[in-house]
Amino acid sequence: MNDIKSFMASDAGASARYQQRRKRRVHINIDNIEPQSKKMSVADRTAFQTEIAKQLTSVKRSTFRGDVALKLDLATASKSPAHAHTIAKNLLDLLGDRMTGVAWPKKSLLYGDDSQIQALSVMCRHGEDQPNVRIEARPFSSMLDDLELAAIALRDGENMESYYEREREDEWIDTYRELIRDEKLQRQTLGDEMYEGYCKMVRWSAQRALLGRSGVDISVLSWLYGLPRGIPTGFDKSMWAGLVGDSKLRLQVGELPIATGGSSAFKQKVSDEIDAFKQRWDWVINPLVVAVALEVVVRPNPKTPPAVLHDLDNIVRDYLIPGIVPAFGTVSDQRWTIDFADLRARDPKFADAWGPNPTPPAGTRNGVTRYEVWRLPAVKDEPGFVSVALVADIDAKGDLMDQMDEQISAWRDKLSDDSRLPWQRRR
């Protein structure tokens, strides 16, 4: 018995539990069905649900009963595809209630209702050769266990070099501030053409630095959920939520509406906060020259009736994207941030490597590269909030779920390289 307890308390035991949790994930991959909005034909909707049922049956999985963490990775091939958030709305509905005629023993497919989704990530690539839908779902409790392990692994692997690297990144913001403040002198010194080129490069780096630290990372996300357990941080999860909710690097849009007629006031709050954010940061982010994703942290008011609890996707689709995308000029793909005419003039060979049509269909330009939403538990006697970050999406880091898996994978690789036996290493 002592050996079992020792193993379970060791790094090897934590690694084994993580591997077991991975087996609880559901992976669905659907080719040759174009991801579409609610305008999707009945035949395509039926085919989509039939494929979901088929793949769930093949891995002997049933409908999720409890809370879920969900990822949608979409690829469209249509010349006039719908925007990602309208596609997601349709697919999330199709993952719930089963349509008549679809062979499946239950009334619902992947989950009973999309209110079960407590963490959601949506990514969409337009202009692909073939359409594709990839879905990953796991119990939300497993997600929290993965988050806790990733936070511990990150803490164990931290070093001062990463801290200094962040400091060096932040220096670009000061450099850009000085560059535009002393524009006249800089132009005289460098010449107009060199100044413009240098200013463009520094602005890109400054936006990457500013929006690279606007989102929450694995450590902060874990603290928001009160993790890791048993390891004091000096702040409880409510205090961490307060810090995130007060950050001037994020859009703080207040509580979600829970009373009739509250939607208009909330939309106005979103608009006002966008204006305030632009007043603070327009000097560095206008125009945006980096692609951005949305990262949203939601904590509901504890008095919110279950019947009016907002689905995570609805928050983004109904309240955030309609205001944020046009206000900041965000684009749905990094390729829209490249001036291909300028590239072709400077380096025709490299430009040709992108092909004759390097950008996705024109109608998909306005948007964000991806979005993810995390719902925190309500806290008694504490107000709710919605906190939004425009996150630079240029380093192929992926969403927080991907980052967790990558961090844990690196940690597990180190276990195998340790000279001691893995079950002797204590957590």
C-alpha positions in Angstrom: 0.0 0.0 0.0 2.8 2.4 0.8 4.4 1.6 -2.6 1.1 2.6 -4.3 0.8 5.8 -2.3 4.5 6.6 -3.0 3.9 6.1 -6.7 0.7 8.2 -6.8 2.5 11.0 -5.1 5.5 10.9 -7.5 6.0 12.6 -10.8 5.6 9.2 -12.5 2.2 8.8 -10.9 1.2 12.2 -12.1 2.3 11.4 -15.6 0.4 8.1 -15.5 -2.8 9.9 -14.4 -2.4 12.4 -17.2 -2.0 9.6 -19.7 -5.2 8.0 -18.4 -7.0 11.4 -18.7 -5.9 11.7 -22.3 -7.8 8.4 -23.0 -11.0 10.1 -21.9 -10.8 12.7 -24.6 -13.0 12.3 -27.7 -11.4 13.1 -31.1 -13.6 13.5 -34.1 -12.3 14.2 -37.6 -14.7 14.9 -40.5 -13.5 15.4 -44.1 -15.5 16.4 -47.1 -18.3 18.2 -45.3 -18.0 22.0 -45.7 -18.2 23.8 -42.3 -21.2 26.2 -42.7 -23.5 28.5 -40.9 -27.2 27.9 -40.1 -27.7 28.0 -43.9 -26.2 24.5 -44.1 -28.5 22.2 -46.1 -30.6 19.5 -44.3 -28.6 16.9 -46.2 -25.3 18.3 -45.0 -26.5 18.6 -41.4 -27.7 15.0 -41.5 -24.4 13.8 -43.0 -22.5 15.8 -40.3 -24.5 14.3 -37.4 -24.3 10.8 -38.9 -20.6 11.0 -39.0 -20.5 12.2 -35.4 -22.6 9.3 -34.4 -20.5 6.9 -36.4 -17.2 8.0 -34.9 -18.6 8.0 -31.3 -19.9 4.5 -31.8 -16.5 3.3 -33.2 -14.7 4.4 -30.1 -17.5 3.2 -27.8 -18.2 6.7 -26.4 -21.6 8.1 -25.3 -23.0 11.5 -24.7 -21.2 13.7 -22.1 -23.4 14.2 -19.1 -21.3 16.7 -17.2 -19.3 19.9 -18.0 -17.1 19.8 -21.1 -14.0 21.5 -22.5 -14.3 21.7 -26.3 -12.0 22.6 -29.2 -13.2 23.2 -32.8 -10.6 23.3 -35.5 -12.2 24.2 -38.8 -11.0 24.4 -42.4 -13.2 25.8 -45.2 -12.8 25.3 -49.0 -15.7 27.3 -50.2 -15.0 30.4 -52.3 -17.6 32.3 -50.1 -17.5 30.7 -46.7 -19.3 32.0 -43.6 -17.3 33.6 -40.8 -15.9 31.4 -38.1 -18.3 32.4 -35.3 -21.4 31.8 -37.4 -20.0 28.4 -38.4 -19.3 27.5 -34.8 -22.8 28.4 -33.7 -24.2 25.9 -36.2 -21.8 23.1 -35.4 -22.2 23.5 -31.6 -26.0 23.1 -32.1 -25.4 20.1 -34.3 -23.3 18.5 -31.6 -26.2 18.6 -29.3 -29.8 17.5 -30.2 -29.9 14.6 -32.7 -31.9 15.1 -35.8 -34.7 12.7 -36.9 -33.3 10.0 -39.0 -29.7 10.0 -37.6 -28.9 6.5 -36.2 -27.9 7.1 -32.6 -29.6 5.6 -29.4 -29.8 8.9 -27.5 -31.6 12.2 -28.0 -28.3 14.1 -28.0 -24.9 13.4 -29.6 -21.7 14.8 -28.0 -23.5 16.6 -25.2 -27.0 17.3 -24.0 -26.8 21.1 -24.2 -24.0 23.6 -25.1 -24.5 25.1 -21.7 -22.3 22.2 -20.5 -19.3 23.8 -22.3 -17.1 25.5 -19.7 -14.1 26.1 -21.9 -14.3 26.7 -25.7 -11.7 27.2 -28.3 -12.5 27.9 -32.0 -10.0 28.2 -34.8 -10.8 28.5 -38.5 -8.7 28.5 -41.6 -10.3 29.7 -44.8 -9.2 29.0 -48.4 -8.0 25.5 -47.8 -8.0 22.8 -50.6 -10.3 20.5 -48.7 -12.9 21.2 -46.0 -12.3 19.6 -42.5 -13.8 19.7 -39.0 -11.7 18.5 -36.1 -13.3 18.3 -32.7 -11.7 17.5 -29.3 -13.8 17.1 -26.2 -12.9 16.1 -22.7 -14.5 16.3 -19.3 -14.0 19.8 -17.8 -12.8 18.2 -14.6 -10.0 16.5 -16.6 -9.2 19.8 -18.1 -8.7 21.3 -14.7 -6.4 18.4 -13.7 -4.4 19.0 -16.9 -4.2 22.7 -16.1 -3.0 21.9 -12.6 -0.3 19.6 -13.8 0.8 22.0 -16.5 1.1 24.8 -13.9 3.3 22.6 -11.7 5.4 21.5 -14.7 5.8 25.2 -15.7 6.9 26.2 -12.3 9.5 23.4 -12.1 10.9 24.4 -15.5 11.0 28.2 -15.0 14.3 30.0 -15.3 15.5 33.6 -15.2 16.2 33.5 -19.0 12.5 33.4 -19.8 12.0 36.4 -17.4 14.7 38.4 -19.1 13.3 37.5 -22.5 10.0 39.0 -21.6 11.7 42.2 -20.3 13.6 42.5 -23.7 10.3 42.1 -25.6 8.8 44.9 -23.5 11.6 47.2 -24.5 10.2 47.4 -28.0 7.2 49.4 -26.7 9.5 52.0 -25.3 11.5 52.1 -28.5 8.4 52.7 -30.5 7.2 55.4 -28.2 10.5 57.2 -28.6 10.5 56.7 -32.3 7.2 58.4 -32.9 7.8 61.1 -30.2 11.0 62.1 -31.9 9.8 61.6 -35.5 11.1 64.8 -36.9 14.6 64.2 -35.6 14.5 60.5 -36.6 13.5 61.4 -40.1 16.3 63.9 -40.4 18.8 61.3 -39.1 17.6 58.3 -41.0 15.9 59.7 -44.0 12.2 59.2 -44.8 12.5 55.8 -46.5 14.6 54.2 -43.8 12.5 55.8 -41.0 9.3 54.4 -42.5 10.9 50.9 -42.8 12.4 51.0 -39.3 9.1 52.4 -37.8 7.1 49.5 -39.5 9.5 46.9 -38.0 9.5 48.4 -34.5 5.7 48.8 -34.5 5.3 45.1 -35.4 7.6 44.2 -32.5 5.9 46.6 -30.1 2.4 45.2 -30.9 3.8 41.7 -30.5 5.1 42.6 -27.1 2.0 44.5 -25.9 -0.6 42.0 -27.1 1.7 39.1 -26.2 1.3 39.9 -22.5 -2.4 40.9 -22.5 -3.7 37.3 -22.2 -3.6 35.1 -19.2 -0.9 32.3 -19.3 -1.0 28.8 -17.8 0.0 30.0 -14.3 -2.5 32.8 -14.1 -5.3 30.6 -15.5 -4.6 28.0 -12.9 -4.6 30.6 -10.1 -8.0 31.8 -11.3 -9.4 28.3 -10.7 -7.6 28.0 -7.3 -4.9 25.7 -8.6 -2.4 24.1 -7.9 -4.1 22.8 -4.8 -2.0 22.9 -1.6 0.6 25.3 -3.0 0.1 28.8 -1.5 0.5 31.8 -3.9 -0.2 34.6 -1.4 -3.5 35.4 -3.3 -6.7 33.4 -3.4 -8.6 32.9 -6.7 -10.9 35.9 -6.1 -7.9 38.2 -5.7 -6.4 36.8 -8.9 -9.7 37.4 -10.7 -9.6 41.0 -9.4 -6.2 41.5 -10.9 -7.2 40.2 -14.3 -10.4 42.2 -14.1 -8.5 45.4 -13.4 -5.8 45.0 -16.1 -5.5 47.9 -18.4 -4.1 45.6 -21.1 -7.6 44.0 -21.4 -11.1 45.1 -22.3 -13.1 45.0 -19.1 -16.8 45.0 -20.1 -18.6 44.3 -16.8 -21.3 41.8 -16.0 -23.3 39.8 -18.5 -26.9 40.9 -18.6 -29.3 38.7 -16.7 -32.4 40.8 -16.7 -34.8 41.5 -19.5 -33.6 44.5 -21.6 -30.1 44.3 -20.3 -28.5 43.4 -23.6 -28.5 46.9 -25.0 -26.8 48.3 -21.9 -24.2 45.6 -22.0 -23.5 46.2 -25.7 -23.1 49.9 -24.9 -20.6 49.0 -22.2 -18.6 46.9 -24.7 -18.6 49.9 -27.1 -17.5 52.3 -24.3 -14.7 50.0 -23.2 -13.4 49.7 -26.7 -13.2 53.5 -27.0 -11.4 53.7 -23.6 -9.0 51.0 -24.7 -8.2 52.7 -27.9 -7.6 56.0 -26.1 -4.9 54.1 -24.0 -3.3 52.1 -26.8 -4.2 53.5 -30.2 -0.8 55.0 -30.5 0.8 51.6 -30.8 -2.0 49.4 -32.2 -3.4 51.6 -34.9 -3.1 50.2 -37.4 -2.8 46.6 -36.3 0.1 44.9 -38.2 -0.1 41.6 -36.3 -2.9 39.1 -36.4 -4.8 38.7 -33.1 -7.0 36.1 -31.4 -9.6 36.8 -28.7 -9.1 35.3 -25.2 -12.1 35.8 -22.9 -12.5 35.1 -19.2 -16.0 35.1 -17.8 -17.2 34.9 -14.3 -21.0 35.0 -13.9 -22.9 36.8 -11.3 -23.8 34.3 -8.5 -27.4 35.4 -8.8 -27.6 34.4 -12.5 -30.6 32.0 -13.0 -29.5 28.8 -14.8 -32.1 29.4 -17.5 -30.3 32.7 -18.5 -26.7 31.6 -18.1 -25.0 32.7 -21.4 -23.5 30.1 -23.6 -19.8 30.8 -24.1 -20.0 31.0 -27.9 -23.0 33.4 -27.7 -20.9 35.8 -25.6 -18.3 36.1 -28.3 -20.7 36.0 -31.3 -23.4 38.4 -30.0 -21.5 40.9 -27.9 -17.8 41.0 -28.6 -16.9 40.3 -32.3 -19.5 42.7 -33.7 -17.8 45.6 -31.8 -14.2 44.5 -31.6 -13.5 43.5 -35.2 -14.5 46.7 -37.0 -13.1 48.9 -34.2 -9.6 47.5 -34.3 -9.5 46.3 -37.9 -8.7 42.7 -36.9 -8.2 40.1 -39.6 -9.0 36.4 -39.7 -5.6 35.2 -41.0 -2.0 36.2 -40.7 -1.7 36.4 -44.5 -3.9 39.5 -44.5 -1.1 41.3 -42.5 1.4 40.8 -45.4 1.7 43.4 -48.1 2.2 41.0 -51.0 2.5 43.9 -53.5 5.5 45.3 -51.5 6.9 41.8 -51.1 6.6 41.1 -54.8 8.5 44.3 -55.5 11.3 43.5 -53.0 11.6 39.8 -53.4 9.7 38.4 -56.4 11.0 34.8 -55.9 9.8 34.7 -52.3 6.5 36.3 -53.2 5.9 33.7 -56.0 6.4 30.9 -53.4 3.0 32.0 -51.9 1.3 31.3 -55.1 -0.9 33.5 -57.3 -3.7 33.8 -54.7 -1.9 34.0 -51.3 -4.8 35.3 -49.3 -8.0 33.5 -48.3 -11.4 34.5 -49.9 -11.9 38.3 -49.6 -15.1 38.0 -47.7 -13.3 36.3 -44.8 -10.9 39.1 -44.1 -12.6 40.7 -41.1 -12.4 38.6 -38.0 -10.0 37.1 -35.6 -7.7 34.1 -36.1 -9.3 32.2 -33.3 -11.1 32.7 -30.0 -11.2 30.9 -26.7 -13.5 31.5 -23.7 -13.1 30.2 -20.1 -15.9 30.3 -17.5 -14.9 30.7 -13.9 -17.2 29.6 -11.1 -19.4 32.3 -9.6 -18.3 33.6 -6.3 -20.8 34.3 -3.5 -21.3 38.0 -2.9 -18.8 38.9 -5.7 -19.9 40.6 -9.0 -19.5 38.8 -12.3 -17.3 40.1 -15.1 -16.2 39.6 -18.7 -12.5 40.3 -19.4 -11.3 40.2 -23.0 -7.8 40.2 -24.4 -6.6 40.8 -27.9 -3.7 38.4 -28.0 -1.0 38.5 -30.6 -1.3 35.3 -32.6 1.9 35.2 -34.6 4.1 32.7 -32.7 2.2 29.4 -33.4 1.7 28.9 -29.7 -1.9 27.8 -30.1 -4.6 28.2 -27.5 -4.2 27.5 -23.8 -5.3 23.9 -24.1 -2.5 23.3 -26.7 0.0 25.1 -24.4 -0.9 22.9 -21.5 -0.3 19.7 -23.5 3.0 21.1 -24.8 4.2 22.0 -21.3 3.2 18.6 -19.9 4.8 16.8 -22.8 8.1 18.7 -22.3 7.9 17.9 -18.5 7.3 14.2 -19.3 10.3 14.1 -21.6 12.5 15.4 -18.8 11.2 12.6 -16.6 12.6 10.0 -19.0 16.0 11.8 -19.1 16.3 12.0 -15.3 19.1 9.8 -13.9 16.9 8.8 -11.0 14.2 6.3 -11.3 11.0 8.2 -12.1 8.9 6.8 -9.3 11.5 8.0 -6.8 11.0 11.7 -7.9 8.5 13.3 -5.6 6.0 15.9 -6.8 
